[in-house]
């Protein structure tokens, strides 16, 4: 079965990487809003703002370019009051970072709106509203929303109905929060394609893009469905579905564990998350493996019957998750003997795709809200894949809800934009998937037991690897003043080289590329000179001799080599060659272990350069925009 996605359809979902929080309460809400924004800042940090409604004083709006701390300072100076409010932290999609482009947007000093998403037909709406006399202050698509709501409100004189009529005119994706200066106990919100949750309190209720934002005030949440429209007061929650029918959505209690916003002894979240990997991998394995084998039940009801029919896989992901899929493709074809195709989600969507019979479609995403990956899943269902499975870190995400099967990575909340613990947990889950499929394709009980035994040892191996931190920090100084770097690997270590390069460029802004070492003579060798450091990942596997030959080619061009090598690999430390000895590990587990010192290298280089490690420029944690 084949199909094409070289078209844009009105039901496609594209949404911006921004954070929304709102509150209606019997107490002052500004502190709640600011704390919520701090917890959502991983979603975007080029500007922030809030609006509150205070009895007798009307609508107050404050916005600031940059991070939430800047907004917090001006709010503290202004002593903003009000028991109703909305707030927003932004990652720019339409319009550069500026005060005028920051949310909330206001219409006629009456209606204030925060928006996460992209409105595809905003120009059409903007032209209409301009003809009606509305003036626009920003370059954003979002500003049409408050003006459109105001336009309808002037006719119907009912805020809920005005919002309902307005969102029906929007094409694209949105999560919106709406307040009106004359309604001090009413918060309206709606979602379509962009995540939004309701937090239930006692004498107060909330909205947010992520439950993490509301952890200090509640642990009870309602996950809204596509097309839901809600009205909150301090006492009540009312919900209508896409068909305008009043509905009741069940609430769930969410336990987030110890406060993930606390860095503890660490300087940055990324550093903390690197050092959390022994625990996160332990948590990922818990309940999935016994003493000698995989517990297939951990994949969900019906997984075994699905897996026994699978003859091929297509895996789709973006960024770091894509590199995890590339590693897994080596495992799947070696152990499960199943053809595996790995696709970048944004490319998969817009080419002709051939779906093989009995093919499993696998999506990989930390957030479960990556727009291209989510759209790829929806396309896969249209194309007739036998079943769908997602590997994800957020149990309530869209990918989890829309997939037939879900294998959670259980890595805990990851705040740093550059993924570390989520990546290694993804690899562990993908290895578990490999075992599950291999069991139906001739994997012996002895081999399964051997792999499971290695998995049990993996957290301790990662712990040993973290012991290299001081050594890696020492050599990181040699990268700080470099403009370029090359990372090399072979076989399943090639994706590790790609991931190592990505980490370095993400947070240090050094141009870095990962390459299959055997491809050096097909172009990259032309760039190698004494000014370009070359990093190689060199476990003691069947390709080690080939890799060593490739590295001789590099040394002959004057480059300094930094080799992350196995304990017993034959490398000699000499002028121009620095060896970092990695704990001994099997070739199967090597991609999970060897990436850890590369994470540490990127981290220490970024710290040395003085960049913003946790919130690198132009990037956000969840890329939920096309």
Order of alpha helices (4+ residues) and beta strands (2+ residues): beta-beta-alpha-beta-beta-alpha-beta-beta-beta-alpha-alpha-alpha-beta-beta-beta-beta-beta-beta-beta-beta-beta-alpha-alpha-alpha-beta-alpha-beta-alpha-beta-beta-alpha-beta-alpha-beta-alpha-alpha-alpha-beta-alpha-beta-beta-alpha-beta-beta-alpha
